[in-house]
Amino acid sequence: AGAAETEVVIDAVGDPADVYLGGARVGQPPFALDSYVGEDVEIELRRGDLRETVRFQTTPGKRAYTVSL
């Protein structure tokens, strides 16, 4: 309660990738996700056979995450 909602952007370096959240495809990077400060976030980036799980806690100072896939 009382946590601030913020937008977090997930991006991937290189060729197009897909973003999965809870096992469902939700878009492609750059992908904007609404999250609350302090919330644990887990997404998966997929490109062909490559899979990269990204875990972070939303913080007030960091609003963008870029992953090399």
mmCIF file of the N, C-alpha and C atoms, coordinates in Angstrom:
data_MODEL
# 
_entry.id   MODEL 
# 
loop_
_atom_site.group_PDB 
_atom_site.id 
_atom_site.type_symbol 
_atom_site.label_atom_id 
_atom_site.label_alt_id 
_atom_site.label_comp_id 
_atom_site.label_asym_id 
_atom_site.label_entity_id 
_atom_site.label_seq_id 
_atom_site.pdbx_PDB_ins_code 
_atom_site.Cartn_x 
_atom_site.Cartn_y 
_atom_site.Cartn_z 
_atom_site.occupancy 
_atom_site.B_iso_or_equiv 
_atom_site.pdbx_formal_charge 
_atom_site.auth_seq_id 
_atom_site.auth_comp_id 
_atom_site.auth_asym_id 
_atom_site.auth_atom_id 
_atom_site.pdbx_PDB_model_num 
ATOM 1   N N  . ALA A 1 1  ? 0.848  -1.188  0.000   1.00 0.00 ? 1  ALA A N  1 
ATOM 2   C CA . ALA A 1 1  ? 0.000  0.000   0.000   1.00 0.00 ? 1  ALA A CA 1 
ATOM 3   C C  . ALA A 1 1  ? 0.885  1.240   0.000   1.00 0.00 ? 1  ALA A C  1 
ATOM 4   N N  . GLY A 1 2  ? 0.511  2.213   -0.790  1.00 0.00 ? 2  GLY A N  1 
ATOM 5   C CA . GLY A 1 2  ? 1.245  3.450   -0.841  1.00 0.00 ? 2  GLY A CA 1 
ATOM 6   C C  . GLY A 1 2  ? 2.414  3.446   -1.804  1.00 0.00 ? 2  GLY A C  1 
ATOM 7   N N  . ALA A 1 3  ? 2.691  2.313   -2.463  1.00 0.00 ? 3  ALA A N  1 
ATOM 8   C CA . ALA A 1 3  ? 3.802  2.248   -3.408  1.00 0.00 ? 3  ALA A CA 1 
ATOM 9   C C  . ALA A 1 3  ? 3.427  2.997   -4.678  1.00 0.00 ? 3  ALA A C  1 
ATOM 10  N N  . ALA A 1 4  ? 4.392  3.682   -5.251  1.00 0.00 ? 4  ALA A N  1 
ATOM 11  C CA . ALA A 1 4  ? 4.161  4.464   -6.458  1.00 0.00 ? 4  ALA A CA 1 
ATOM 12  C C  . ALA A 1 4  ? 4.254  3.574   -7.688  1.00 0.00 ? 4  ALA A C  1 
ATOM 13  N N  . GLU A 1 5  ? 3.321  3.769   -8.606  1.00 0.00 ? 5  GLU A N  1 
ATOM 14  C CA . GLU A 1 5  ? 3.362  3.035   -9.866  1.00 0.00 ? 5  GLU A CA 1 
ATOM 15  C C  . GLU A 1 5  ? 4.266  3.795   -10.829 1.00 0.00 ? 5  GLU A C  1 
ATOM 16  N N  . THR A 1 6  ? 5.064  3.051   -11.591 1.00 0.00 ? 6  THR A N  1 
ATOM 17  C CA . THR A 1 6  ? 5.984  3.659   -12.537 1.00 0.00 ? 6  THR A CA 1 
ATOM 18  C C  . THR A 1 6  ? 6.065  2.795   -13.788 1.00 0.00 ? 6  THR A C  1 
ATOM 19  N N  . GLU A 1 7  ? 6.508  3.384   -14.869 1.00 0.00 ? 7  GLU A N  1 
ATOM 20  C CA . GLU A 1 7  ? 6.682  2.637   -16.109 1.00 0.00 ? 7  GLU A CA 1 
ATOM 21  C C  . GLU A 1 7  ? 8.142  2.218   -16.217 1.00 0.00 ? 7  GLU A C  1 
ATOM 22  N N  . VAL A 1 8  ? 8.363  0.937   -16.520 1.00 0.00 ? 8  VAL A N  1 
ATOM 23  C CA . VAL A 1 8  ? 9.689  0.380   -16.712 1.00 0.00 ? 8  VAL A CA 1 
ATOM 24  C C  . VAL A 1 8  ? 9.762  -0.098  -18.156 1.00 0.00 ? 8  VAL A C  1 
ATOM 25  N N  . VAL A 1 9  ? 10.878 0.206   -18.829 1.00 0.00 ? 9  VAL A N  1 
ATOM 26  C CA . VAL A 1 9  ? 11.046 -0.198  -20.225 1.00 0.00 ? 9  VAL A CA 1 
ATOM 27  C C  . VAL A 1 9  ? 12.133 -1.260  -20.308 1.00 0.00 ? 9  VAL A C  1 
ATOM 28  N N  . ILE A 1 10 ? 11.793 -2.389  -20.948 1.00 0.00 ? 10 ILE A N  1 
ATOM 29  C CA . ILE A 1 10 ? 12.733 -3.474  -21.162 1.00 0.00 ? 10 ILE A CA 1 
ATOM 30  C C  . ILE A 1 10 ? 13.109 -3.465  -22.634 1.00 0.00 ? 10 ILE A C  1 
ATOM 31  N N  . ASP A 1 11 ? 14.418 -3.463  -22.912 1.00 0.00 ? 11 ASP A N  1 
ATOM 32  C CA . ASP A 1 11 ? 14.896 -3.452  -24.288 1.00 0.00 ? 11 ASP A CA 1 
ATOM 33  C C  . ASP A 1 11 ? 15.925 -4.558  -24.463 1.00 0.00 ? 11 ASP A C  1 
ATOM 34  N N  . ALA A 1 12 ? 16.148 -4.958  -25.712 1.00 0.00 ? 12 ALA A N  1 
ATOM 35  C CA . ALA A 1 12 ? 17.130 -5.996  -26.020 1.00 0.00 ? 12 ALA A CA 1 
ATOM 36  C C  . ALA A 1 12 ? 18.038 -5.500  -27.130 1.00 0.00 ? 12 ALA A C  1 
ATOM 37  N N  . VAL A 1 13 ? 19.324 -5.791  -26.992 1.00 0.00 ? 13 VAL A N  1 
ATOM 38  C CA . VAL A 1 13 ? 20.310 -5.415  -27.993 1.00 0.00 ? 13 VAL A CA 1 
ATOM 39  C C  . VAL A 1 13 ? 20.265 -6.444  -29.126 1.00 0.00 ? 13 VAL A C  1 
ATOM 40  N N  . GLY A 1 14 ? 20.333 -5.964  -30.369 1.00 0.00 ? 14 GLY A N  1 
ATOM 41  C CA . GLY A 1 14 ? 20.420 -6.872  -31.502 1.00 0.00 ? 14 GLY A CA 1 
ATOM 42  C C  . GLY A 1 14 ? 19.094 -7.062  -32.218 1.00 0.00 ? 14 GLY A C  1 
ATOM 43  N N  . ASP A 1 15 ? 18.956 -8.226  -32.835 1.00 0.00 ? 15 ASP A N  1 
ATOM 44  C CA . ASP A 1 15 ? 17.775 -8.548  -33.635 1.00 0.00 ? 15 ASP A CA 1 
ATOM 45  C C  . ASP A 1 15 ? 16.505 -8.549  -32.787 1.00 0.00 ? 15 ASP A C  1 
ATOM 46  N N  . PRO A 1 16 ? 15.343 -8.440  -33.454 1.00 0.00 ? 16 PRO A N  1 
ATOM 47  C CA . PRO A 1 16 ? 14.076 -8.437  -32.714 1.00 0.00 ? 16 PRO A CA 1 
ATOM 48  C C  . PRO A 1 16 ? 13.929 -9.668  -31.808 1.00 0.00 ? 16 PRO A C  1 
ATOM 49  N N  . ALA A 1 17 ? 13.305 -9.448  -30.671 1.00 0.00 ? 17 ALA A N  1 
ATOM 50  C CA . ALA A 1 17 ? 13.054 -10.508 -29.692 1.00 0.00 ? 17 ALA A CA 1 
ATOM 51  C C  . ALA A 1 17 ? 11.592 -10.417 -29.263 1.00 0.00 ? 17 ALA A C  1 
ATOM 52  N N  . ASP A 1 18 ? 11.153 -11.405 -28.516 1.00 0.00 ? 18 ASP A N  1 
ATOM 53  C CA . ASP A 1 18 ? 9.803  -11.410 -27.953 1.00 0.00 ? 18 ASP A CA 1 
ATOM 54  C C  . ASP A 1 18 ? 9.906  -11.347 -26.435 1.00 0.00 ? 18 ASP A C  1 
ATOM 55  N N  . VAL A 1 19 ? 8.957  -10.643 -25.819 1.00 0.00 ? 19 VAL A N  1 
ATOM 56  C CA . VAL A 1 19 ? 8.893  -10.521 -24.369 1.00 0.00 ? 19 VAL A CA 1 
ATOM 57  C C  . VAL A 1 19 ? 7.763  -11.418 -23.866 1.00 0.00 ? 19 VAL A C  1 
ATOM 58  N N  . TYR A 1 20 ? 8.078  -12.254 -22.864 1.00 0.00 ? 20 TYR A N  1 
ATOM 59  C CA . TYR A 1 20 ? 7.093  -13.140 -22.248 1.00 0.00 ? 20 TYR A CA 1 
ATOM 60  C C  . TYR A 1 20 ? 6.959  -12.781 -20.777 1.00 0.00 ? 20 TYR A C  1 
ATOM 61  N N  . LEU A 1 21 ? 5.729  -12.734 -20.328 1.00 0.00 ? 21 LEU A N  1 
ATOM 62  C CA . LEU A 1 21 ? 5.411  -12.433 -18.934 1.00 0.00 ? 21 LEU A CA 1 
ATOM 63  C C  . LEU A 1 21 ? 4.429  -13.489 -18.458 1.00 0.00 ? 21 LEU A C  1 
ATOM 64  N N  . GLY A 1 22 ? 4.810  -14.261 -17.454 1.00 0.00 ? 22 GLY A N  1 
ATOM 65  C CA . GLY A 1 22 ? 3.943  -15.332 -16.968 1.00 0.00 ? 22 GLY A CA 1 
ATOM 66  C C  . GLY A 1 22 ? 3.680  -16.392 -18.023 1.00 0.00 ? 22 GLY A C  1 
ATOM 67  N N  . GLY A 1 23 ? 4.647  -16.616 -18.919 1.00 0.00 ? 23 GLY A N  1 
ATOM 68  C CA . GLY A 1 23 ? 4.517  -17.637 -19.955 1.00 0.00 ? 23 GLY A CA 1 
ATOM 69  C C  . GLY A 1 23 ? 3.773  -17.192 -21.200 1.00 0.00 ? 23 GLY A C  1 
ATOM 70  N N  . ALA A 1 24 ? 3.237  -15.977 -21.201 1.00 0.00 ? 24 ALA A N  1 
ATOM 71  C CA . ALA A 1 24 ? 2.478  -15.472 -22.350 1.00 0.00 ? 24 ALA A CA 1 
ATOM 72  C C  . ALA A 1 24 ? 3.271  -14.385 -23.065 1.00 0.00 ? 24 ALA A C  1 
ATOM 73  N N  . ARG A 1 25 ? 3.264  -14.433 -24.397 1.00 0.00 ? 25 ARG A N  1 
ATOM 74  C CA . ARG A 1 25 ? 3.933  -13.397 -25.183 1.00 0.00 ? 25 ARG A CA 1 
ATOM 75  C C  . ARG A 1 25 ? 3.141  -12.098 -25.035 1.00 0.00 ? 25 ARG A C  1 
ATOM 76  N N  . VAL A 1 26 ? 3.853  -11.020 -24.652 1.00 0.00 ? 26 VAL A N  1 
ATOM 77  C CA . VAL A 1 26 ? 3.183  -9.740  -24.412 1.00 0.00 ? 26 VAL A CA 1 
ATOM 78  C C  . VAL A 1 26 ? 3.666  -8.628  -25.331 1.00 0.00 ? 26 VAL A C  1 
ATOM 79  N N  . GLY A 1 27 ? 4.675  -8.903  -26.163 1.00 0.00 ? 27 GLY A N  1 
ATOM 80  C CA . GLY A 1 27 ? 5.148  -7.885  -27.089 1.00 0.00 ? 27 GLY A CA 1 
ATOM 81  C C  . GLY A 1 27 ? 6.600  -8.070  -27.450 1.00 0.00 ? 27 GLY A C  1 
ATOM 82  N N  . GLN A 1 28 ? 7.179  -6.994  -27.991 1.00 0.00 ? 28 GLN A N  1 
ATOM 83  C CA . GLN A 1 28 ? 8.582  -6.972  -28.373 1.00 0.00 ? 28 GLN A CA 1 
ATOM 84  C C  . GLN A 1 28 ? 9.255  -5.742  -27.768 1.00 0.00 ? 28 GLN A C  1 
ATOM 85  N N  . PRO A 1 29 ? 10.556 -5.850  -27.514 1.00 0.00 ? 29 PRO A N  1 
ATOM 86  C CA . PRO A 1 29 ? 11.280 -4.695  -27.002 1.00 0.00 ? 29 PRO A CA 1 
ATOM 87  C C  . PRO A 1 29 ? 11.373 -3.593  -28.049 1.00 0.00 ? 29 PRO A C  1 
ATOM 88  N N  . PRO A 1 30 ? 11.410 -2.341  -27.656 1.00 0.00 ? 30 PRO A N  1 
ATOM 89  C CA . PRO A 1 30 ? 11.282 -1.901  -26.266 1.00 0.00 ? 30 PRO A CA 1 
ATOM 90  C C  . PRO A 1 30 ? 9.853  -2.095  -25.763 1.00 0.00 ? 30 PRO A C  1 
ATOM 91  N N  . PHE A 1 31 ? 9.725  -2.702  -24.606 1.00 0.00 ? 31 PHE A N  1 
ATOM 92  C CA . PHE A 1 31 ? 8.431  -3.053  -24.025 1.00 0.00 ? 31 PHE A CA 1 
ATOM 93  C C  . PHE A 1 31 ? 8.237  -2.284  -22.731 1.00 0.00 ? 31 PHE A C  1 
ATOM 94  N N  . ALA A 1 32 ? 7.151  -1.536  -22.640 1.00 0.00 ? 32 ALA A N  1 
ATOM 95  C CA . ALA A 1 32 ? 6.839  -0.759  -21.436 1.00 0.00 ? 32 ALA A CA 1 
ATOM 96  C C  . ALA A 1 32 ? 5.940  -1.580  -20.518 1.00 0.00 ? 32 ALA A C  1 
ATOM 97  N N  . LEU A 1 33 ? 6.310  -1.621  -19.259 1.00 0.00 ? 33 LEU A N  1 
ATOM 98  C CA . LEU A 1 33 ? 5.597  -2.400  -18.258 1.00 0.00 ? 33 LEU A CA 1 
ATOM 99  C C  . LEU A 1 33 ? 5.277  -1.499  -17.078 1.00 0.00 ? 33 LEU A C  1 
ATOM 100 N N  . ASP A 1 34 ? 4.031  -1.465  -16.666 1.00 0.00 ? 34 ASP A N  1 
ATOM 101 C CA . ASP A 1 34 ? 3.665  -0.712  -15.458 1.00 0.00 ? 34 ASP A CA 1 
ATOM 102 C C  . ASP A 1 34 ? 3.955  -1.582  -14.243 1.00 0.00 ? 34 ASP A C  1 
ATOM 103 N N  . SER A 1 35 ? 4.666  -1.023  -13.293 1.00 0.00 ? 35 SER A N  1 
ATOM 104 C CA . SER A 1 35 ? 5.081  -1.763  -12.109 1.00 0.00 ? 35 SER A CA 1 
ATOM 105 C C  . SER A 1 35 ? 5.080  -0.813  -10.918 1.00 0.00 ? 35 SER A C  1 
ATOM 106 N N  . TYR A 1 36 ? 4.996  -1.367  -9.740  1.00 0.00 ? 36 TYR A N  1 
ATOM 107 C CA . TYR A 1 36 ? 5.050  -0.571  -8.518  1.00 0.00 ? 36 TYR A CA 1 
ATOM 108 C C  . TYR A 1 36 ? 6.457  -0.594  -7.947  1.00 0.00 ? 36 TYR A C  1 
ATOM 109 N N  . VAL A 1 37 ? 6.902  0.524   -7.409  1.00 0.00 ? 37 VAL A N  1 
ATOM 110 C CA . VAL A 1 37 ? 8.203  0.592   -6.761  1.00 0.00 ? 37 VAL A CA 1 
ATOM 111 C C  . VAL A 1 37 ? 8.243  -0.469  -5.665  1.00 0.00 ? 37 VAL A C  1 
ATOM 112 N N  . GLY A 1 38 ? 9.304  -1.286  -5.679  1.00 0.00 ? 38 GLY A N  1 
ATOM 113 C CA . GLY A 1 38 ? 9.457  -2.374  -4.721  1.00 0.00 ? 38 GLY A CA 1 
ATOM 114 C C  . GLY A 1 38 ? 8.942  -3.708  -5.226  1.00 0.00 ? 38 GLY A C  1 
ATOM 115 N N  . GLU A 1 39 ? 8.242  -3.712  -6.357  1.00 0.00 ? 39 GLU A N  1 
ATOM 116 C CA . GLU A 1 39 ? 7.683  -4.947  -6.903  1.00 0.00 ? 39 GLU A CA 1 
ATOM 117 C C  . GLU A 1 39 ? 8.772  -5.790  -7.572  1.00 0.00 ? 39 GLU A C  1 
ATOM 118 N N  . ASP A 1 40 ? 8.744  -7.100  -7.334  1.00 0.00 ? 40 ASP A N  1 
ATOM 119 C CA . ASP A 1 40 ? 9.636  -8.027  -8.022  1.00 0.00 ? 40 ASP A CA 1 
ATOM 120 C C  . ASP A 1 40 ? 9.045  -8.333  -9.392  1.00 0.00 ? 40 ASP A C  1 
ATOM 121 N N  . VAL A 1 41 ? 9.864  -8.212  -10.436 1.00 0.00 ? 41 VAL A N  1 
ATOM 122 C CA . VAL A 1 41 ? 9.417  -8.435  -11.805 1.00 0.00 ? 41 VAL A CA 1 
ATOM 123 C C  . VAL A 1 41 ? 10.278 -9.538  -12.411 1.00 0.00 ? 41 VAL A C  1 
ATOM 124 N N  . GLU A 1 42 ? 9.633  -10.442 -13.140 1.00 0.00 ? 42 GLU A N  1 
ATOM 125 C CA . GLU A 1 42 ? 10.355 -11.473 -13.873 1.00 0.00 ? 42 GLU A CA 1 
ATOM 126 C C  . GLU A 1 42 ? 9.746  -11.575 -15.265 1.00 0.00 ? 42 GLU A C  1 
ATOM 127 N N  . ILE A 1 43 ? 10.570 -11.344 -16.274 1.00 0.00 ? 43 ILE A N  1 
ATOM 128 C CA . ILE A 1 43 ? 10.141 -11.483 -17.664 1.00 0.00 ? 43 ILE A CA 1 
ATOM 129 C C  . ILE A 1 43 ? 11.148 -12.389 -18.358 1.00 0.00 ? 43 ILE A C  1 
ATOM 130 N N  . GLU A 1 44 ? 10.765 -12.879 -19.528 1.00 0.00 ? 44 GLU A N  1 
ATOM 131 C CA . GLU A 1 44 ? 11.683 -13.678 -20.323 1.00 0.00 ? 44 GLU A CA 1 
ATOM 132 C C  . GLU A 1 44 ? 11.765 -13.079 -21.710 1.00 0.00 ? 44 GLU A C  1 
ATOM 133 N N  . LEU A 1 45 ? 12.980 -12.943 -22.220 1.00 0.00 ? 45 LEU A N  1 
ATOM 134 C CA . LEU A 1 45 ? 13.196 -12.503 -23.591 1.00 0.00 ? 45 LEU A CA 1 
ATOM 135 C C  . LEU A 1 45 ? 13.552 -13.732 -24.417 1.00 0.00 ? 45 LEU A C  1 
ATOM 136 N N  . ARG A 1 46 ? 12.957 -13.842 -25.599 1.00 0.00 ? 46 ARG A N  1 
ATOM 137 C CA . ARG A 1 46 ? 13.226 -14.976 -26.481 1.00 0.00 ? 46 ARG A CA 1 
ATOM 138 C C  . ARG A 1 46 ? 13.540 -14.476 -27.878 1.00 0.00 ? 46 ARG A C  1 
ATOM 139 N N  . ARG A 1 47 ? 14.561 -15.087 -28.447 1.00 0.00 ? 47 ARG A N  1 
ATOM 140 C CA . ARG A 1 47 ? 14.928 -14.832 -29.842 1.00 0.00 ? 47 ARG A CA 1 
ATOM 141 C C  . ARG A 1 47 ? 15.376 -16.175 -30.399 1.00 0.00 ? 47 ARG A C  1 
ATOM 142 N N  . GLY A 1 48 ? 14.551 -16.755 -31.254 1.00 0.00 ? 48 GLY A N  1 
ATOM 143 C CA . GLY A 1 48 ? 14.869 -18.087 -31.776 1.00 0.00 ? 48 GLY A CA 1 
ATOM 144 C C  . GLY A 1 48 ? 14.982 -19.070 -30.625 1.00 0.00 ? 48 GLY A C  1 
ATOM 145 N N  . ASP A 1 49 ? 16.123 -19.763 -30.546 1.00 0.00 ? 49 ASP A N  1 
ATOM 146 C CA . ASP A 1 49 ? 16.355 -20.732 -29.469 1.00 0.00 ? 49 ASP A CA 1 
ATOM 147 C C  . ASP A 1 49 ? 16.927 -20.096 -28.205 1.00 0.00 ? 49 ASP A C  1 
ATOM 148 N N  . LEU A 1 50 ? 17.251 -18.818 -28.268 1.00 0.00 ? 50 LEU A N  1 
ATOM 149 C CA . LEU A 1 50 ? 17.819 -18.127 -27.106 1.00 0.00 ? 50 LEU A CA 1 
ATOM 150 C C  . LEU A 1 50 ? 16.728 -17.712 -26.125 1.00 0.00 ? 50 LEU A C  1 
ATOM 151 N N  . ARG A 1 51 ? 16.992 -17.908 -24.862 1.00 0.00 ? 51 ARG A N  1 
ATOM 152 C CA . ARG A 1 51 ? 16.081 -17.516 -23.783 1.00 0.00 ? 51 ARG A CA 1 
ATOM 153 C C  . ARG A 1 51 ? 16.889 -16.801 -22.713 1.00 0.00 ? 51 ARG A C  1 
ATOM 154 N N  . GLU A 1 52 ? 16.383 -15.671 -22.257 1.00 0.00 ? 52 GLU A N  1 
ATOM 155 C CA . GLU A 1 52 ? 17.054 -14.930 -21.180 1.00 0.00 ? 52 GLU A CA 1 
ATOM 156 C C  . GLU A 1 52 ? 16.002 -14.481 -20.170 1.00 0.00 ? 52 GLU A C  1 
ATOM 157 N N  . THR A 1 53 ? 16.094 -15.015 -18.951 1.00 0.00 ? 53 THR A N  1 
ATOM 158 C CA . THR A 1 53 ? 15.198 -14.602 -17.885 1.00 0.00 ? 53 THR A CA 1 
ATOM 159 C C  . THR A 1 53 ? 15.783 -13.357 -17.227 1.00 0.00 ? 53 THR A C  1 
ATOM 160 N N  . VAL A 1 54 ? 14.957 -12.348 -17.068 1.00 0.00 ? 54 VAL A N  1 
ATOM 161 C CA . VAL A 1 54 ? 15.381 -11.084 -16.467 1.00 0.00 ? 54 VAL A CA 1 
ATOM 162 C C  . VAL A 1 54 ? 14.561 -10.879 -15.199 1.00 0.00 ? 54 VAL A C  1 
ATOM 163 N N  . ARG A 1 55 ? 15.256 -10.728 -14.075 1.00 0.00 ? 55 ARG A N  1 
ATOM 164 C CA . ARG A 1 55 ? 14.595 -10.497 -12.789 1.00 0.00 ? 55 ARG A CA 1 
ATOM 165 C C  . ARG A 1 55 ? 15.139 -9.204  -12.189 1.00 0.00 ? 55 ARG A C  1 
ATOM 166 N N  . PHE A 1 56 ? 14.239 -8.404  -11.681 1.00 0.00 ? 56 PHE A N  1 
ATOM 167 C CA . PHE A 1 56 ? 14.663 -7.176  -11.013 1.00 0.00 ? 56 PHE A CA 1 
ATOM 168 C C  . PHE A 1 56 ? 13.559 -6.710  -10.091 1.00 0.00 ? 56 PHE A C  1 
ATOM 169 N N  . GLN A 1 57 ? 13.913 -5.801  -9.207  1.00 0.00 ? 57 GLN A N  1 
ATOM 170 C CA . GLN A 1 57 ? 12.936 -5.150  -8.347  1.00 0.00 ? 57 GLN A CA 1 
ATOM 171 C C  . GLN A 1 57 ? 12.824 -3.703  -8.824  1.00 0.00 ? 57 GLN A C  1 
ATOM 172 N N  . THR A 1 58 ? 11.609 -3.266  -9.076  1.00 0.00 ? 58 THR A N  1 
ATOM 173 C CA . THR A 1 58 ? 11.390 -1.907  -9.553  1.00 0.00 ? 58 THR A CA 1 
ATOM 174 C C  . THR A 1 58 ? 11.836 -0.915  -8.484  1.00 0.00 ? 58 THR A C  1 
ATOM 175 N N  . THR A 1 59 ? 12.667 0.029   -8.909  1.00 0.00 ? 59 THR A N  1 
ATOM 176 C CA . THR A 1 59 ? 13.182 1.047   -7.999  1.00 0.00 ? 59 THR A CA 1 
ATOM 177 C C  . THR A 1 59 ? 12.789 2.423   -8.528  1.00 0.00 ? 59 THR A C  1 
ATOM 178 N N  . PRO A 1 60 ? 12.758 3.422   -7.668  1.00 0.00 ? 60 PRO A N  1 
ATOM 179 C CA . PRO A 1 60 ? 12.359 4.749   -8.127  1.00 0.00 ? 60 PRO A CA 1 
ATOM 180 C C  . PRO A 1 60 ? 13.374 5.379   -9.070  1.00 0.00 ? 60 PRO A C  1 
ATOM 181 N N  . GLY A 1 61 ? 14.628 4.965   -9.033  1.00 0.00 ? 61 GLY A N  1 
ATOM 182 C CA . GLY A 1 61 ? 15.663 5.609   -9.829  1.00 0.00 ? 61 GLY A CA 1 
ATOM 183 C C  . GLY A 1 61 ? 15.985 4.947   -11.152 1.00 0.00 ? 61 GLY A C  1 
ATOM 184 N N  . LYS A 1 62 ? 15.550 3.706   -11.361 1.00 0.00 ? 62 LYS A N  1 
ATOM 185 C CA . LYS A 1 62 ? 15.893 2.996   -12.592 1.00 0.00 ? 62 LYS A CA 1 
ATOM 186 C C  . LYS A 1 62 ? 14.619 2.616   -13.313 1.00 0.00 ? 62 LYS A C  1 
ATOM 187 N N  . ARG A 1 63 ? 14.493 3.107   -14.540 1.00 0.00 ? 63 ARG A N  1 
ATOM 188 C CA . ARG A 1 63 ? 13.250 2.866   -15.296 1.00 0.00 ? 63 ARG A CA 1 
ATOM 189 C C  . ARG A 1 63 ? 13.488 2.162   -16.623 1.00 0.00 ? 63 ARG A C  1 
ATOM 190 N N  . ALA A 1 64 ? 14.743 1.775   -16.917 1.00 0.00 ? 64 ALA A N  1 
ATOM 191 C CA . ALA A 1 64 ? 15.032 1.095   -18.172 1.00 0.00 ? 64 ALA A CA 1 
ATOM 192 C C  . ALA A 1 64 ? 16.034 -0.028  -17.932 1.00 0.00 ? 64 ALA A C  1 
ATOM 193 N N  . TYR A 1 65 ? 15.776 -1.174  -18.533 1.00 0.00 ? 65 TYR A N  1 
ATOM 194 C CA . TYR A 1 65 ? 16.644 -2.317  -18.456 1.00 0.00 ? 65 TYR A CA 1 
ATOM 195 C C  . TYR A 1 65 ? 16.926 -2.781  -19.879 1.00 0.00 ? 65 TYR A C  1 
ATOM 196 N N  . THR A 1 66 ? 18.211 -2.873  -20.237 1.00 0.00 ? 66 THR A N  1 
ATOM 197 C CA . THR A 1 66 ? 18.613 -3.318  -21.559 1.00 0.00 ? 66 THR A CA 1 
ATOM 198 C C  . THR A 1 66 ? 19.386 -4.621  -21.407 1.00 0.00 ? 66 THR A C  1 
ATOM 199 N N  . VAL A 1 67 ? 18.983 -5.631  -22.188 1.00 0.00 ? 67 VAL A N  1 
ATOM 200 C CA . VAL A 1 67 ? 19.558 -6.969  -22.079 1.00 0.00 ? 67 VAL A CA 1 
ATOM 201 C C  . VAL A 1 67 ? 20.248 -7.337  -23.377 1.00 0.00 ? 67 VAL A C  1 
ATOM 202 N N  . SER A 1 68 ? 21.439 -7.926  -23.282 1.00 0.00 ? 68 SER A N  1 
ATOM 203 C CA . SER A 1 68 ? 22.112 -8.489  -24.449 1.00 0.00 ? 68 SER A CA 1 
ATOM 204 C C  . SER A 1 68 ? 21.650 -9.928  -24.592 1.00 0.00 ? 68 SER A C  1 
ATOM 205 N N  . LEU A 1 69 ? 21.049 -10.226 -25.728 1.00 0.00 ? 69 LEU A N  1 
ATOM 206 C CA . LEU A 1 69 ? 20.496 -11.562 -25.938 1.00 0.00 ? 69 LEU A CA 1 
ATOM 207 C C  . LEU A 1 69 ? 21.222 -12.227 -27.061 1.00 0.00 ? 69 LEU A C  1 
# 
